[in-house]
């Protein structure tokens, strides 16, 4: 990115507002907003994301940045009546990152910049507290060393632990000024040895290096990993916030805390958060000392508590949402250091959205935008069976709900390694830090012995939807010996544990699970209107009802039998978008298909077809009954041929052994010859789909007859069958024309024989690039298109899904080539472009052409929005993803309506 000479790179907190997140980052924009609201925010200024982008592109900060920082620093010094680095009464500042999207703990902070060997004495004198000054200095060297000079943070932690051990104390607040002076000396030696330079004594050099470190932290491995996990764009850059320091480590009348305007785990109103006396802000989120509940602040400092409660109400009303707040109390003076719309669990998201509607702060359309399909999917996960026999190990803080079971592991490397081997693991730490992110992603759940609801583990786990229990103090975690002890019981690495993120309970062994109440609601076993209905179910019901009212996209199911169809209908399916008939030929019927494929004569082929017809008809009768009154799209047979043939290697071995024994079976010899003849190097691109129907006479005609006869039988029984026949793997209109001509003739025969008028539509699956590119021609013979985005993704990318996901997708995701697998979320630029153009071309030929999608993208939240945008009529997905698709279809409609109104 090139530098604009007239560009402004620094904004005072008084100059911004919350709408400038792209420029000032979330933290800077919200600090400005709180300043504008008249809340007590320490003075400061923000370096913009544009400066970061210039730095990342060129390797150097913008030329104008130093002078702009100097001007704002001078204004800050004048406002505060002290100067950065002066020896007698130094101005100290913090340097904190702040991207547009919250990335808790992923980028770096440095506090107390401006302290040096000279100014530490001035700070002690000014504060009247020598211990405080030396504690602040050791914190600066520790943060600066790790963040700016890339010194291993464990070296500082070990030195601190040794200092506490020498003094025979448990916490750092029990170290006195003399102890901290020695620690500062040791920390400086660690810096000199590990960084190859002395800790800088010049305050401006400290500031400039810290700013540069924040810029660099945008591209640390953990920040990139977090962005990939949360799908945050990599080109946004981070702002840098430079704020005058306020001190929570001045003694018992000072402290720091994190507060939520509602419980981020449940959504309930109340006083939620953590407070730590005589501490600086990073102590709370790092979880290095266990906090007290925020409610205790009322007893500790009632004036500050009352002021904080008032501010929290102001912020929630202003932002119309749950707010996450960081604050510091300096000798009884409350200061606001940050606010943001808080991360929350899935359950809390639904509850809060409906609560805010009831309070009149937002309307139903906004409530729908406050939740998403990923959260709804989390709510459908099972929970522990409360009636099961369990062995309780302990209890911690319920930080992020869910029921997680796995083998205990005590470091991120092992968590990732075991997870990649197929093991389910629980990551157990004393407390997590940003370096644990990859292990947290790999684990089923996270358990810590320290920290609270605002610790790093809790905040990140909630953001990812991971089960988390924090602050389980009874558990003694020994990461070096890879074990955990509680009450004399030792849990070694590899032992199975279960953690309940809704109750905070930790169990030994595997606890059985039961369905979630949300699934019971969708299946009709819990009624949202009942007096005893779960509050969460009520919230889900209300939001789903609104989503169903406003969505344009209909939602169908991928279902191959009556049982799945009935479940899908209970979940709200409006039909079947894909019935895979090849699944009906597995098991005992496979032999009949094998006979059909290998038939040498018309008689053999007709015998096989005659045997299959009644079986197929019975399947369709059951399916049409289950989905009576709703459309059922039946895809004609589309297996790769090898799925219905004996394995060529096994058959060859069997024949070879029989020949060696001189008792070879004539049928096996004939079968081997046929299999060799039909063997394909790449069956997925071979004789399948429409090609199979054209090569094997009577195959598709038999299936069409079974569909038509089943529909006629159902209709004569006063039912309302709505069958649609879909021809797979069409690449040219001529293929579809031939199949349709044969199908129309068969349907006419059935109508005449049964005296029933059948309105069966015939369409095709668009799953080949050529089909998408010639969609206008194919629409001449098709009454509907259904996009098979699984195969279309394979053929557009040249991927064999079964091979590539295991071989190189992990590397592609890690290198940022993929933000997400194209099989998980549709590739809008490639596959999506073909869907868009094919839909447009098809409707130009046939304006009433029905358009749907039946690949699993139909249940992916982001993909559903794309399908709404390009004008499809419906999406189809597996039964358990139907609620998610319904919700996202509603969100897409509300979002586009909001965009149109703007």
ZILINRA-V275211 format. One record per residue. RES is the residue in one letter. NEAR is the number of other C-alpha atoms within 8 Angstrom. D_LAST is the distance of its C-alpha to the last C-alpha in Angstrom with 2 decimals. Layout:
# ZILINRA-V275211
RES,NEAR,D_LAST ; RES,NEAR,D_LAST
This chain:
# ZILINRA-V275211
X,6,30.65 ; X,4,32.19 ; X,7,32.32 ; X,5,30.81 ; X,5,33.45 ; X,4,31.06 ; X,6,28.88 ; X,5,28.86 ; X,11,29.82 ; X,12,30.51 ; X,12,28.55 ; X,11,30.27 ; X,13,28.88 ; X,8,28.33 ; X,7,26.00 ; X,13,23.25 ; X,11,20.70 ; X,10,19.12 ; X,5,16.00 ; X,10,18.56 ; X,12,19.66 ; X,9,19.59 ; X,10,22.02 ; X,18,23.95 ; X,17,23.88 ; X,15,23.26 ; X,15,26.55 ; X,17,26.33 ; X,15,22.80 ; X,13,23.90 ; X,14,27.25 ; X,15,25.57 ; X,11,23.38 ; X,11,26.59 ; X,12,28.39 ; X,9,25.87 ; X,6,26.38 ; X,6,30.08 ; X,9,31.17 ; X,9,34.37 ; X,10,33.28 ; X,11,36.03 ; X,8,35.32 ; X,11,34.27 ; X,13,32.06 ; X,14,29.98 ; X,13,30.65 ; X,15,27.44 ; X,16,26.62 ; X,10,27.02 ; X,13,30.67 ; X,13,31.11 ; X,12,29.81 ; X,15,32.33 ; X,12,35.03 ; X,10,34.41 ; X,7,34.40 ; X,8,37.46 ; X,7,39.36 ; X,7,39.36 ; X,11,37.23 ; X,10,35.79 ; X,5,38.61 ; X,8,36.88 ; X,11,36.10 ; X,8,39.58 ; X,7,39.67 ; X,10,36.21 ; X,9,37.28 ; X,8,40.56 ; X,8,38.94 ; X,11,36.70 ; X,8,39.68 ; X,8,41.84 ; X,8,39.35 ; X,10,39.26 ; X,12,43.06 ; X,9,43.36 ; X,6,41.09 ; X,7,43.06 ; X,6,46.48 ; X,10,47.56 ; X,10,47.37 ; X,11,46.49 ; X,14,49.80 ; X,10,52.12 ; X,10,55.13 ; X,10,55.66 ; X,11,52.23 ; X,15,49.70 ; X,14,45.93 ; X,12,44.59 ; X,12,41.09 ; X,14,39.21 ; X,15,37.37 ; X,11,34.67 ; X,13,32.17 ; X,14,28.49 ; X,16,26.17 ; X,13,22.39 ; X,7,23.22 ; X,7,26.10 ; X,9,29.34 ; X,8,31.93 ; X,8,35.33 ; X,9,34.54 ; X,11,34.79 ; X,11,37.37 ; X,11,38.16 ; X,13,41.13 ; X,11,42.22 ; X,13,44.88 ; X,13,44.73 ; X,16,47.29 ; X,15,50.23 ; X,12,53.44 ; X,7,57.14 ; X,8,57.46 ; X,15,54.39 ; X,13,54.80 ; X,12,57.81 ; X,12,55.87 ; X,12,53.15 ; X,14,55.90 ; X,10,57.52 ; X,9,54.36 ; X,9,53.31 ; X,6,56.89 ; X,10,56.35 ; X,11,57.89 ; X,11,56.76 ; X,12,53.10 ; X,13,53.37 ; X,14,55.02 ; X,10,52.64 ; X,10,49.71 ; X,13,51.56 ; X,12,52.32 ; X,10,48.64 ; X,13,47.64 ; X,12,50.22 ; X,11,49.25 ; X,12,45.49 ; X,11,46.08 ; X,14,48.72 ; X,11,46.62 ; X,13,43.23 ; X,10,44.29 ; X,9,47.76 ; X,8,47.22 ; X,11,50.17 ; X,7,50.46 ; X,9,49.19 ; X,6,51.86 ; X,9,54.54 ; X,11,53.24 ; X,8,52.89 ; X,8,56.44 ; X,11,57.77 ; X,10,56.09 ; X,8,57.49 ; X,8,60.93 ; X,10,60.76 ; X,14,60.01 ; X,9,62.75 ; X,7,65.25 ; X,7,64.46 ; X,6,64.47 ; X,10,61.13 ; X,7,58.14 ; X,8,55.19 ; X,8,54.47 ; X,6,54.46 ; X,8,58.23 ; X,12,58.88 ; X,8,60.21 ; X,11,59.93 ; X,8,62.95 ; X,9,61.53 ; X,13,58.22 ; X,9,60.06 ; X,8,61.84 ; X,12,58.59 ; X,12,57.05 ; X,8,60.11 ; X,9,59.79 ; X,13,56.04 ; X,11,56.77 ; X,8,59.47 ; X,10,57.10 ; X,15,54.66 ; X,11,57.48 ; X,8,58.85 ; X,7,55.68 ; X,11,53.61 ; X,7,56.60 ; X,7,55.83 ; X,8,56.21 ; X,9,53.42 ; X,8,52.10 ; X,9,53.39 ; X,9,51.27 ; X,13,48.14 ; X,9,46.04 ; X,9,47.06 ; X,12,45.95 ; X,11,42.53 ; X,8,42.02 ; X,9,43.24 ; X,13,41.01 ; X,10,37.89 ; X,9,38.98 ; X,11,39.61 ; X,15,36.07 ; X,14,34.82 ; X,9,37.33 ; X,10,36.39 ; X,11,33.10 ; X,7,35.29 ; X,8,37.87 ; X,6,38.68 ; X,11,37.42 ; X,13,34.03 ; X,11,33.65 ; X,11,34.79 ; X,11,32.32 ; X,11,29.39 ; X,12,30.62 ; X,8,31.01 ; X,7,27.52 ; X,8,25.93 ; X,8,24.83 ; X,6,24.61 ; X,7,27.83 ; X,5,26.61 ; X,10,24.66 ; X,12,27.77 ; X,15,28.46 ; X,19,28.48 ; X,16,31.75 ; X,15,32.10 ; X,12,35.31 ; X,11,36.05 ; X,11,39.22 ; X,11,41.19 ; X,9,41.81 ; X,12,44.51 ; X,17,44.77 ; X,13,48.14 ; X,15,50.15 ; X,11,51.94 ; X,7,51.61 ; X,12,49.64 ; X,17,46.92 ; X,19,44.75 ; X,17,41.42 ; X,14,39.09 ; X,13,35.90 ; X,13,34.22 ; X,15,31.56 ; X,14,30.01 ; X,12,30.71 ; X,13,32.95 ; X,12,31.16 ; X,13,33.65 ; X,9,33.39 ; X,13,30.45 ; X,9,32.86 ; X,7,32.65 ; X,7,35.52 ; X,11,36.91 ; X,12,36.37 ; X,13,37.23 ; X,15,40.22 ; X,15,42.29 ; X,12,45.09 ; X,12,47.52 ; X,14,48.85 ; X,13,46.38 ; X,12,43.70 ; X,12,40.20 ; X,6,40.89 ; X,10,43.73 ; X,20,41.44 ; X,10,39.20 ; X,12,42.24 ; X,15,44.07 ; X,9,47.37 ; X,9,48.36 ; X,11,47.52 ; X,11,45.42 ; X,8,45.79 ; X,10,43.14 ; X,13,40.83 ; X,9,42.38 ; X,9,45.63 ; X,12,44.19 ; X,12,44.73 ; X,7,48.44 ; X,6,48.46 ; X,10,46.50 ; X,9,45.31 ; X,8,43.88 ; X,13,41.61 ; X,10,40.73 ; X,9,39.72 ; X,9,37.63 ; X,9,35.91 ; X,8,35.12 ; X,8,33.54 ; X,9,31.42 ; X,11,30.35 ; X,9,29.18 ; X,8,27.29 ; X,10,25.54 ; X,12,24.66 ; X,9,23.26 ; X,6,21.29 ; X,9,19.90 ; X,10,19.81 ; X,9,21.66 ; X,13,25.08 ; X,15,26.08 ; X,13,28.82 ; X,12,30.85 ; X,13,33.73 ; X,14,36.13 ; X,17,39.59 ; X,16,42.21 ; X,15,44.65 ; X,9,47.71 ; X,10,45.83 ; X,7,42.81 ; X,12,39.46 ; X,12,37.05 ; X,13,33.58 ; X,11,33.34 ; X,10,30.11 ; X,12,27.34 ; X,10,24.77 ; X,9,23.04 ; X,9,26.19 ; X,9,27.12 ; X,11,28.40 ; X,15,30.29 ; X,12,28.91 ; X,12,30.46 ; X,14,29.16 ; X,13,25.56 ; X,14,25.83 ; X,15,27.81 ; X,12,25.62 ; X,12,22.41 ; X,13,24.21 ; X,8,25.95 ; X,13,22.80 ; X,12,21.61 ; X,7,25.06 ; X,7,24.84 ; X,7,21.67 ; X,9,19.89 ; X,10,17.25 ; X,8,16.50 ; X,10,17.59 ; X,8,14.34 ; X,8,14.35 ; X,14,18.10 ; X,15,17.76 ; X,10,15.86 ; X,9,18.69 ; X,12,21.33 ; X,13,22.04 ; X,11,24.65 ; X,8,26.89 ; X,13,27.30 ; X,12,28.11 ; X,10,30.64 ; X,9,32.28 ; X,10,32.76 ; X,11,34.62 ; X,9,37.22 ; X,10,40.68 ; X,10,42.12 ; X,10,45.72 ; X,9,48.21 ; X,4,49.27 ; X,4,52.55 ; X,7,53.61 ; X,5,56.53 ; X,7,55.29 ; X,7,56.75 ; X,8,54.65 ; X,9,54.84 ; X,11,52.77 ; X,9,49.57 ; X,13,46.83 ; X,12,43.35 ; X,16,40.91 ; X,16,38.23 ; X,16,36.27 ; X,14,37.16 ; X,13,38.70 ; X,14,42.19 ; X,12,43.41 ; X,15,46.86 ; X,13,48.42 ; X,13,51.22 ; X,15,51.43 ; X,14,50.79 ; X,13,50.95 ; X,12,49.18 ; X,13,46.14 ; X,7,48.28 ; X,10,50.11 ; X,17,46.96 ; X,12,45.51 ; X,8,48.91 ; X,11,49.66 ; X,12,46.19 ; X,7,46.50 ; X,6,49.82 ; X,6,48.24 ; X,9,49.14 ; X,11,46.87 ; X,16,47.16 ; X,17,46.41 ; X,17,46.01 ; X,12,48.14 ; X,12,48.10 ; X,9,49.15 ; X,13,45.66 ; X,12,43.20 ; X,10,41.88 ; X,9,39.37 ; X,7,42.18 ; X,10,42.32 ; X,12,38.87 ; X,11,40.25 ; X,14,42.65 ; X,13,40.03 ; X,8,38.01 ; X,10,41.21 ; X,14,42.42 ; X,14,41.83 ; X,14,41.74 ; X,16,42.58 ; X,13,45.32 ; X,15,46.22 ; X,16,49.03 ; X,14,47.25 ; X,19,43.89 ; X,14,41.56 ; X,12,38.05 ; X,12,36.72 ; X,12,39.02 ; X,15,37.97 ; X,14,39.01 ; X,15,37.04 ; X,12,33.74 ; X,9,33.82 ; X,14,35.10 ; X,16,32.30 ; X,10,29.74 ; X,9,31.55 ; X,11,32.31 ; X,13,36.01 ; X,18,38.62 ; X,19,40.05 ; X,19,42.85 ; X,19,43.51 ; X,12,46.31 ; X,14,48.98 ; X,8,51.72 ; X,9,54.61 ; X,10,53.99 ; X,9,55.79 ; X,11,54.11 ; X,8,56.39 ; X,10,54.40 ; X,5,57.45 ; X,5,59.61 ; X,10,56.67 ; X,13,57.26 ; X,11,56.16 ; X,11,58.63 ; X,11,58.31 ; X,5,61.24 ; X,5,63.73 ; X,6,61.88 ; X,8,60.87 ; X,9,57.89 ; X,9,58.38 ; X,10,55.88 ; X,7,55.43 ; X,9,56.03 ; X,11,53.40 ; X,14,51.37 ; X,14,48.61 ; X,16,45.97 ; X,17,43.87 ; X,16,40.68 ; X,10,40.15 ; X,8,43.54 ; X,14,44.60 ; X,14,47.79 ; X,13,49.52 ; X,14,52.03 ; X,11,54.74 ; X,9,54.56 ; X,10,52.14 ; X,12,50.79 ; X,7,49.91 ; X,9,46.40 ; X,8,45.13 ; X,10,41.89 ; X,11,38.91 ; X,10,38.11 ; X,11,34.67 ; X,9,36.50 ; X,11,38.88 ; X,12,36.02 ; X,12,34.59 ; X,10,38.15 ; X,8,38.69 ; X,7,41.27 ; X,10,39.31 ; X,8,37.56 ; X,10,34.57 ; X,6,35.74 ; X,6,39.16 ; X,4,40.25 ; X,4,41.26 ; X,11,38.14 ; X,8,36.97 ; X,7,34.15 ; X,10,32.35 ; X,12,32.82 ; X,11,31.36 ; X,11,28.18 ; X,11,27.95 ; X,9,28.66 ; X,9,25.90 ; X,13,23.18 ; X,10,24.68 ; X,8,24.86 ; X,12,21.15 ; X,15,20.49 ; X,10,22.96 ; X,7,21.38 ; X,9,17.92 ; X,14,19.03 ; X,9,19.65 ; X,10,22.05 ; X,11,25.53 ; X,15,27.70 ; X,14,31.33 ; X,17,34.15 ; X,13,36.52 ; X,14,39.81 ; X,12,43.33 ; X,10,45.30 ; X,11,45.22 ; X,6,45.12 ; X,10,41.94 ; X,16,40.46 ; X,10,41.21 ; X,10,39.72 ; X,15,36.54 ; X,11,36.39 ; X,10,36.78 ; X,12,33.86 ; X,10,31.68 ; X,13,32.26 ; X,11,31.62 ; X,12,34.37 ; X,17,36.00 ; X,17,34.32 ; X,14,37.31 ; X,13,40.93 ; X,13,43.02 ; X,12,46.43 ; X,10,48.20 ; X,7,47.89 ; X,10,50.04 ; X,10,52.84 ; X,8,53.43 ; X,5,56.39 ; X,6,59.34 ; X,10,57.70 ; X,10,57.37 ; X,8,60.99 ; X,10,60.39 ; X,11,57.63 ; X,10,59.96 ; X,11,62.65 ; X,11,60.28 ; X,8,59.23 ; X,8,62.84 ; X,9,64.45 ; X,6,67.00 ; X,6,67.77 ; X,7,65.98 ; X,6,67.88 ; X,11,66.66 ; X,13,63.07 ; X,9,63.33 ; X,8,64.90 ; X,12,62.05 ; X,12,59.43 ; X,8,61.36 ; X,9,61.39 ; X,10,57.65 ; X,12,56.58 ; X,9,57.36 ; X,8,55.82 ; X,12,52.56 ; X,12,52.61 ; X,9,53.15 ; X,11,50.13 ; X,12,47.89 ; X,12,49.32 ; X,10,48.42 ; X,11,44.91 ; X,15,44.24 ; X,10,45.63 ; X,9,43.40 ; X,15,40.24 ; X,10,41.44 ; X,8,38.80 ; X,11,36.40 ; X,13,36.27 ; X,14,38.50 ; X,12,38.20 ; X,13,41.61 ; X,13,41.97 ; X,14,45.43 ; X,11,47.61 ; X,14,46.10 ; X,10,48.29 ; X,11,49.47 ; X,10,53.10 ; X,11,54.61 ; X,7,53.13 ; X,10,55.68 ; X,8,58.61 ; X,9,61.05 ; X,7,60.51 ; X,10,62.50 ; X,6,63.91 ; X,8,65.08 ; X,11,66.57 ; X,9,68.34 ; X,8,69.88 ; X,8,70.98 ; X,13,72.67 ; X,8,74.28 ; X,8,75.77 ; X,11,77.02 ; X,9,78.63 ; X,7,80.31 ; X,7,81.76 ; X,6,82.67 ; X,7,80.91 ; X,10,77.82 ; X,8,75.97 ; X,6,75.69 ; X,6,72.27 ; X,10,70.98 ; X,10,72.38 ; X,8,70.72 ; X,9,67.41 ; X,12,67.50 ; X,8,68.17 ; X,9,65.21 ; X,11,62.86 ; X,8,63.96 ; X,6,63.26 ; X,6,59.71 ; X,8,58.89 ; X,7,55.70 ; X,4,54.76 ; X,6,51.04 ; X,11,50.75 ; X,6,46.94 ; X,6,47.05 ; X,9,50.22 ; X,9,51.54 ; X,15,48.81 ; X,15,46.27 ; X,14,46.81 ; X,9,49.61 ; X,10,51.58 ; X,14,51.13 ; X,8,52.47 ; X,6,55.35 ; X,8,56.60 ; X,7,57.50 ; X,9,56.56 ; X,9,54.23 ; X,12,50.94 ; X,10,52.88 ; X,10,54.17 ; X,11,50.70 ; X,12,49.30 ; X,12,52.33 ; X,13,51.83 ; X,12,48.19 ; X,12,49.23 ; X,10,52.24 ; X,13,50.31 ; X,15,47.64 ; X,14,50.45 ; X,9,52.23 ; X,14,49.16 ; X,11,48.41 ; X,8,52.03 ; X,6,51.75 ; X,6,49.04 ; X,10,46.26 ; X,9,43.01 ; X,14,42.93 ; X,13,40.01 ; X,13,41.20 ; X,12,39.54 ; X,14,41.72 ; X,12,40.26 ; X,15,42.28 ; X,13,41.81 ; X,14,41.92 ; X,16,41.79 ; X,8,41.71 ; X,10,42.69 ; X,11,42.39 ; X,6,46.20 ; X,10,46.41 ; X,15,44.07 ; X,9,45.91 ; X,8,49.25 ; X,13,48.05 ; X,10,46.31 ; X,8,49.42 ; X,9,51.51 ; X,11,49.05 ; X,8,48.83 ; X,8,52.62 ; X,11,52.92 ; X,12,50.39 ; X,8,52.34 ; X,8,55.54 ; X,13,54.15 ; X,12,52.84 ; X,8,56.28 ; X,6,58.11 ; X,7,56.08 ; X,6,55.37 ; X,10,51.69 ; X,6,48.72 ; X,9,46.43 ; X,5,42.94 ; X,9,42.53 ; X,9,39.78 ; X,12,40.55 ; X,14,38.10 ; X,15,38.06 ; X,13,36.76 ; X,14,35.01 ; X,15,36.38 ; X,13,37.98 ; X,10,36.39 ; X,8,38.46 ; X,13,37.15 ; X,13,33.54 ; X,9,34.54 ; X,10,36.44 ; X,12,34.09 ; X,12,34.14 ; X,10,37.91 ; X,13,37.99 ; X,15,35.64 ; X,9,38.47 ; X,11,40.47 ; X,12,37.83 ; X,11,36.11 ; X,12,33.78 ; X,14,32.84 ; X,12,32.64 ; X,14,31.73 ; X,12,34.32 ; X,14,32.41 ; X,11,35.33 ; X,9,37.71 ; X,14,35.14 ; X,13,34.44 ; X,11,38.21 ; X,11,38.89 ; X,11,36.07 ; X,6,37.01 ; X,6,40.73 ; X,10,40.88 ; X,7,43.26 ; X,7,41.31 ; X,6,44.48 ; X,8,45.79 ; X,10,42.97 ; X,9,41.34 ; X,8,44.69 ; X,7,45.77 ; X,8,43.11 ; X,10,39.66 ; X,9,40.37 ; X,7,41.18 ; X,10,38.08 ; X,13,35.87 ; X,8,37.85 ; X,7,37.66 ; X,8,33.90 ; X,7,34.28 ; X,9,32.40 ; X,8,29.71 ; X,9,30.47 ; X,9,32.89 ; X,9,31.63 ; X,8,33.37 ; X,9,31.25 ; X,11,27.76 ; X,12,27.26 ; X,9,27.69 ; X,8,24.52 ; X,6,25.99 ; X,8,29.30 ; X,13,29.65 ; X,10,25.98 ; X,9,26.18 ; X,11,29.12 ; X,10,27.40 ; X,9,24.48 ; X,10,26.95 ; X,13,29.36 ; X,13,26.86 ; X,8,25.83 ; X,10,29.50 ; X,15,30.69 ; X,12,28.43 ; X,8,29.35 ; X,10,32.92 ; X,9,32.40 ; X,7,29.18 ; X,6,30.08 ; X,12,30.69 ; X,9,29.81 ; X,12,28.29 ; X,13,28.68 ; X,15,29.53 ; X,16,32.57 ; X,11,33.03 ; X,12,32.53 ; X,16,29.13 ; X,13,28.12 ; X,15,28.40 ; X,12,26.82 ; X,12,23.47 ; X,8,21.92 ; X,12,23.45 ; X,16,22.14 ; X,12,18.53 ; X,9,19.80 ; X,10,21.65 ; X,14,18.67 ; X,8,16.81 ; X,8,19.93 ; X,7,20.40 ; X,14,23.52 ; X,11,24.76 ; X,11,26.23 ; X,18,27.25 ; X,19,30.75 ; X,18,32.14 ; X,12,35.11 ; X,14,35.52 ; X,7,34.83 ; X,10,31.45 ; X,18,30.24 ; X,11,28.69 ; X,15,26.78 ; X,17,25.51 ; X,14,24.56 ; X,13,22.59 ; X,14,20.76 ; X,16,20.09 ; X,16,18.42 ; X,14,16.41 ; X,13,15.36 ; X,12,14.29 ; X,13,12.36 ; X,9,10.69 ; X,8,9.81 ; X,8,8.68 ; X,8,6.32 ; X,7,5.16 ; X,6,5.41 ; X,5,3.81 ; X,4,0.00
